[in-house]
């Protein structure tokens, strides 16, 4: 099989267009859109401007971590709602925070191997719709009550009810925690902040930079991939509503640590926001580009997925980008721009610190020297998830799309999009601009 794969011709994979919804911050109650609603609203204007019809896609691949009970195989639900047709295969992928990038990578691999020519792919998430669950005790009680055969048996079960059994289990909290090492994602960021001696001031300063960069991008009209979405009450949403144009280190310094209250450095202000949103890309082969006369905004060159210790999951980008760059014989300075998803400011700064640390690169990455230092002026130049938000199923697709836009704007040749993944994984994708 390996030898046959070597003989099989590889096809170029082009990104021809993309769009996303505004990323909408959770405000304590379910937001106005489900994950499927978001995906549909982001895709409609994208498909409307294409030179081909929706049924001409070969498949739809969508990343999502927490689809609702009404959206099983959410990719298929969305595909049908978009008019792709009953014969259109559609499937959903889940790789935690990397789900959107995994969907893009899965689509790219199918095109590269000649299995498809035109794919709609991306990610969606409505984190505000994460359910509240019954505790195990309550579920057991309800189950026993349902199978009790007579009134006396039912009364005996009812007598065992305790009000404490009604305490809900918050699915979102469970989803953002690692069951293997017993740490939530914020605690893993604290581990990295202490490991690399990153100060609270540095972390807050990075968070402020994210907000100010996104605000500038909005003011200067650079976020054109964001489509206006409308709810059922006539309200419209046209921008990422978590951005704080007045953010400052002084304001952030007043916030208390959330995950380590006594010694911590990670706060709500220097972490990504719990958010709802969707992002799409259209991938095409050279054949499809020519057939439909499609524009090209980027080409997917290579990708990498890795695993690492769950308690240091935030270093996933470092572990994913390094082997990819070695394979492609690239140095840090060969990357025009980078998008590293900002799960936490401390996590991004830890990635920068790790790559320039000789000891870390030698012991953890098996390199002979330090990888190099990332220039902050080329990283997340239009802000990142701290300001934009991090709907976990969508972020991987969003950063790939944003990187394509940045490479075009800056007339740069290549860039890298990378993401850390809860549970101890990392993903990276190398993109080149067509010149």
C-alpha positions in Angstrom: 0.0 0.0 0.0 2.9 2.4 0.9 4.5 1.8 -2.5 1.2 2.4 -4.3 0.7 5.7 -2.5 4.2 6.8 -3.6 3.3 6.2 -7.2 0.0 8.0 -7.0 0.1 11.5 -8.4 -0.4 14.3 -5.8 -2.7 17.2 -6.9 -2.3 20.8 -5.8 -4.8 22.0 -3.3 -6.1 25.6 -3.7 -8.1 27.8 -1.4 -10.4 29.8 -3.7 -12.7 31.6 -1.2 -13.9 31.7 2.4 -16.2 33.5 4.8 -17.1 33.5 8.5 -19.7 34.8 10.8 -18.9 37.5 13.4 -17.7 35.7 16.5 -20.3 36.5 19.2 -19.3 36.4 22.9 -21.4 34.3 25.3 -23.4 36.4 27.7 -24.6 33.8 30.2 -27.6 32.5 28.1 -27.8 30.6 24.9 -27.0 32.9 22.0 -29.3 33.7 19.0 -27.8 31.0 16.8 -27.2 27.2 17.0 -24.0 25.8 15.5 -26.0 24.8 12.4 -27.5 28.3 12.1 -24.1 29.9 12.2 -22.7 27.5 9.5 -25.6 28.1 7.2 -25.5 31.9 7.5 -21.8 32.0 6.9 -22.1 29.8 3.9 -25.0 31.4 2.0 -23.3 34.6 0.8 -20.1 32.6 0.1 -22.0 30.2 -2.1 -24.1 32.9 -3.7 -21.0 34.5 -5.3 -19.5 31.4 -6.8 -19.6 30.5 -10.5 -21.0 27.0 -9.7 -24.0 25.6 -7.8 -23.9 24.0 -4.4 -24.7 20.5 -5.7 -21.4 20.6 -7.7 -19.3 20.2 -4.5 -18.0 16.7 -4.1 -18.5 16.7 -0.3 -19.0 18.9 2.8 -16.6 18.4 5.8 -17.3 20.4 8.9 -15.6 20.5 12.3 -17.7 20.8 15.5 -17.0 19.8 19.0 -20.4 20.2 20.7 -23.3 20.0 18.2 -26.7 20.0 19.8 -28.9 17.0 20.1 -30.8 18.2 17.1 -27.7 18.5 15.0 -26.2 14.9 14.9 -23.7 14.8 12.0 -24.0 18.6 11.8 -22.2 18.6 8.4 -25.0 16.7 6.8 -27.7 18.9 8.5 -25.9 22.0 7.1 -25.3 20.5 3.7 -29.0 19.8 3.2 -30.0 23.3 4.5 -27.6 24.8 2.0 -29.2 23.0 -0.9 -26.2 20.8 -1.7 -28.5 18.0 -2.5 -29.6 14.6 -1.0 -26.8 12.8 -2.8 -24.1 15.0 -1.3 -21.9 13.1 1.3 -21.2 15.2 4.4 -19.4 14.4 7.5 -18.3 15.9 10.8 -14.9 15.8 12.4 -14.0 16.4 16.1 -10.4 17.1 17.2 -11.3 19.5 20.1 -9.8 23.0 19.3 -8.3 21.7 16.1 -11.6 20.5 14.6 -11.9 23.3 12.0 -8.3 22.8 10.8 -8.8 19.1 10.8 -11.8 19.5 8.5 -9.7 21.7 6.1 -6.9 19.2 6.2 -9.2 16.2 5.6 -10.6 18.1 2.6 -7.1 18.9 1.3 -6.0 15.3 1.6 -9.0 14.1 -0.5 -8.2 16.6 -3.2 -4.5 15.9 -3.1 -5.1 12.2 -3.7 -7.6 12.8 -6.5 -10.6 11.6 -4.6 -12.4 15.0 -4.9 -12.1 18.3 -6.8 -14.3 20.7 -5.0 -15.0 20.7 -1.3 -16.8 23.0 1.2 -15.1 22.7 4.5 -14.7 24.6 7.8 -15.9 24.6 11.4 -18.7 25.8 13.6 -19.5 26.1 17.3 -22.2 27.5 19.5 -20.5 27.3 22.9 -23.3 29.3 24.5 -25.6 26.4 23.7 -23.5 23.8 25.6 -26.1 21.9 27.7 -26.6 21.6 31.4 -26.7 17.9 32.3 -28.2 15.8 35.1 -25.7 14.4 37.6 -25.1 10.6 37.5 -27.1 10.2 40.7 -30.1 12.0 39.2 -29.9 9.9 36.0 -29.8 6.7 38.0 -32.8 7.8 40.1 -34.8 8.6 37.0 -33.8 5.3 35.4 -34.9 3.4 38.5 -38.2 5.3 38.6 -38.9 4.5 35.0 -38.5 0.7 35.4 -40.4 0.4 38.8 -43.3 -1.9 38.0 -45.9 -0.9 40.6 -46.9 2.0 42.8 -45.2 0.7 46.0 -41.9 0.3 44.1 -42.3 3.8 42.6 -42.9 5.3 46.0 -39.8 3.6 47.4 -37.7 5.2 44.6 -39.4 8.6 45.1 -38.5 8.5 48.8 -34.8 8.3 47.8 -34.9 11.6 46.0 -32.7 14.4 47.4 -32.8 18.0 46.2 -29.0 18.0 45.8 -29.4 15.5 43.0 -30.8 18.4 40.9 -27.4 20.2 40.8 -26.6 20.4 37.1 -23.4 19.3 35.5 -22.0 22.1 33.2 -21.0 20.4 30.0 -18.9 23.4 28.9 -16.8 23.2 32.0 -16.4 19.4 31.5 -15.4 19.9 27.9 -12.7 22.5 28.7 -11.1 20.1 31.3 -8.7 17.2 30.6 -9.9 14.1 32.4 -6.5 12.3 32.1 -4.4 14.9 34.0 -7.3 16.6 35.9 -6.5 20.1 34.7 -8.7 22.6 32.9 -7.3 24.5 30.0 -6.6 27.6 32.0 -4.6 25.6 34.4 -2.4 24.3 31.6 -1.7 27.9 30.6 -0.6 28.6 34.2 1.8 25.6 33.9 3.4 27.2 30.9 3.5 30.7 32.3 5.5 29.4 35.3 7.7 27.1 33.2 8.9 29.9 31.0 8.8 32.6 33.7 6.3 34.8 31.8 5.2 37.7 33.9 1.6 38.9 34.4 2.5 42.2 32.8 3.8 40.5 29.6 0.7 38.4 29.4 -1.6 41.3 29.8 0.4 43.4 27.3 0.0 40.7 24.7 -3.8 40.5 25.4 -4.1 44.3 24.9 -2.2 44.0 21.6 -4.7 41.4 20.3 -7.6 43.7 21.0 -6.0 46.8 19.5 -4.9 44.9 16.4 -8.4 43.6 15.8 -9.9 47.0 16.4 -7.5 48.5 13.8 -8.3 45.8 11.3 -12.0 46.5 11.7 -11.6 50.3 11.4 -9.5 49.9 8.3 -11.9 47.4 6.7 -9.5 44.4 6.6 -12.0 41.9 8.0 -14.0 41.5 4.8 -14.5 37.7 5.2 -16.9 38.5 8.0 -20.5 38.2 6.8 -23.5 39.9 8.4 -25.8 37.4 10.2 -29.5 38.0 11.2 -31.4 36.4 14.0 -35.2 35.6 14.1 -36.0 38.9 15.8 -34.6 41.2 13.1 -31.3 41.9 14.9 -28.1 41.8 12.8 -24.5 41.1 13.8 -21.7 42.5 11.7 -18.5 42.3 13.8 -16.8 40.3 16.5 -18.4 41.7 19.6 -15.7 40.7 22.1 -13.2 43.2 20.9 -12.3 46.0 23.4 -10.9 49.1 21.7 -10.2 50.7 25.1 -8.2 47.7 26.4 -5.1 48.6 28.4 -2.6 46.9 30.7 -3.8 49.1 33.6 -7.4 47.8 33.2 -6.4 44.2 32.8 -4.1 44.3 35.8 -7.1 44.8 38.0 -8.6 41.4 37.1 -8.0 38.5 39.5 -6.5 35.2 38.4 -9.1 32.7 37.6 -7.3 29.3 37.6 -4.7 29.8 40.4 -6.1 32.5 42.7 -3.1 32.9 44.9 -0.2 32.7 42.4 -1.8 32.7 39.0 -1.3 35.0 36.0 -4.1 33.9 33.8 -7.3 36.0 33.9 -10.5 36.3 32.0 -8.9 39.3 30.3 -5.9 37.6 28.9 -7.7 34.4 27.8 -9.7 33.7 24.7 -13.4 34.3 25.0 -16.2 31.7 25.1 -17.8 32.4 21.8 -20.2 31.3 19.0 -19.1 31.4 15.4 -18.5 29.6 12.1 -15.9 29.7 9.3 -15.8 28.2 5.8 -13.3 27.7 3.1 -13.8 26.4 -0.4 -10.9 24.1 -1.6 -10.4 23.1 -5.2 -8.1 21.1 -7.4 -6.4 22.6 -10.4 -9.0 21.0 -12.6 -11.9 22.6 -10.7 -10.1 26.0 -10.7 -9.9 25.9 -14.5 -13.3 24.4 -15.0 -15.1 27.1 -13.0 -12.6 29.9 -13.5 -12.1 30.3 -9.8 -9.8 32.9 -8.1 -7.1 31.5 -5.9 -6.3 33.1 -2.5 -3.8 30.4 -1.3 -2.4 27.0 -1.7 -2.1 24.4 1.0 1.4 23.0 0.9 1.6 20.7 3.9 0.2 20.0 7.4 1.2 18.3 10.6 -0.5 16.8 13.6 1.2 15.8 16.8 0.6 14.8 20.4 2.4 16.1 23.6 1.8 16.1 27.4 -1.8 17.2 28.1 -0.7 19.4 30.9 1.4 21.4 28.4 -1.1 21.3 25.5 -0.5 25.0 24.8 2.8 24.1 23.2 1.1 22.1 20.5 1.9 24.7 17.8 5.6 24.5 18.5 5.5 20.7 18.3 3.4 20.7 15.1 5.2 23.5 13.2 8.7 22.2 13.9 8.6 18.8 12.0 6.6 20.5 9.2 9.3 23.1 8.8 12.0 20.5 8.9 10.3 18.5 6.2 9.9 21.6 4.1 13.5 22.8 4.9 12.2 26.1 6.2 13.6 28.5 8.9 11.5 30.9 11.0 12.5 33.8 8.8 11.1 32.0 5.8 7.6 32.4 7.1 6.2 35.8 6.1 3.4 35.7 8.6 2.0 33.3 11.3 -1.4 32.8 12.9 -1.2 30.9 16.2 -4.5 30.6 17.8 -4.6 32.5 21.1 -6.2 30.1 23.5 -4.4 32.1 26.2 -1.9 34.9 26.0 0.4 32.9 28.2 0.2 30.0 25.9 1.2 32.0 22.8 4.1 33.6 24.6 5.2 30.2 25.8 5.4 29.0 22.2 7.6 32.0 21.4 9.8 31.3 24.4 10.1 27.5 23.6 11.2 28.1 20.1 14.1 30.3 21.1 15.1 28.2 24.1 18.1 26.0 23.2 17.4 23.5 26.0 13.7 23.0 25.1 14.4 22.7 21.4 17.1 20.1 22.1 15.3 18.0 24.7 11.7 18.3 23.6 12.0 18.8 19.9 15.2 16.9 19.2 16.8 19.8 17.4 20.5 20.6 17.4 19.9 24.3 18.2 17.1 26.7 19.0 14.5 27.0 16.3 14.5 30.8 16.4 12.5 33.7 17.5 9.1 34.7 16.1 8.8 38.3 15.3 5.7 39.6 17.0 5.1 42.1 14.2 4.4 39.1 11.9 2.3 37.1 14.3 -1.5 37.4 14.5 -1.2 40.9 12.9 -5.0 41.5 12.9 -5.5 40.2 16.4 -6.4 36.7 17.6 -8.7 34.7 19.7 -8.3 36.8 22.8 -10.1 39.6 20.9 -11.9 37.6 18.2 -13.1 34.7 20.4 -12.5 31.0 20.2 -15.5 28.9 19.2 -13.5 25.7 19.4 -14.8 23.9 16.4 -14.4 27.0 14.1 -11.1 28.6 15.1 -8.8 26.3 13.1 -10.6 27.2 9.9 -10.7 30.9 10.8 -6.9 31.2 11.2 -6.3 29.5 7.9 -8.7 31.9 6.1 -7.2 34.9 7.9 -3.7 33.9 7.0 -4.6 33.8 3.3 -6.0 37.3 3.6 -2.9 38.5 5.4 -0.5 37.0 2.8 -2.4 38.7 0.0 -2.5 42.1 1.8 1.2 42.0 2.7 2.2 40.4 -0.6 4.1 37.7 1.3 4.9 34.3 -0.2 4.1 31.9 2.6 2.8 31.6 6.2 1.9 29.1 8.9 -1.4 28.6 10.8 -1.2 26.6 14.0 -3.3 25.7 16.9 -3.0 24.1 20.3 -5.6 21.4 21.2 -7.0 20.3 24.5 -5.9 16.9 25.5 -2.3 17.5 24.4 -2.2 17.9 20.6 -1.1 20.5 18.0 -1.9 21.1 14.4 -0.1 23.3 11.8 -0.8 24.1 8.1 1.7 25.7 5.6 0.0 28.1 3.2 1.5 29.8 0.1 0.2 32.7 -1.8 -0.2 32.2 -5.5 1.8 34.9 -7.4 
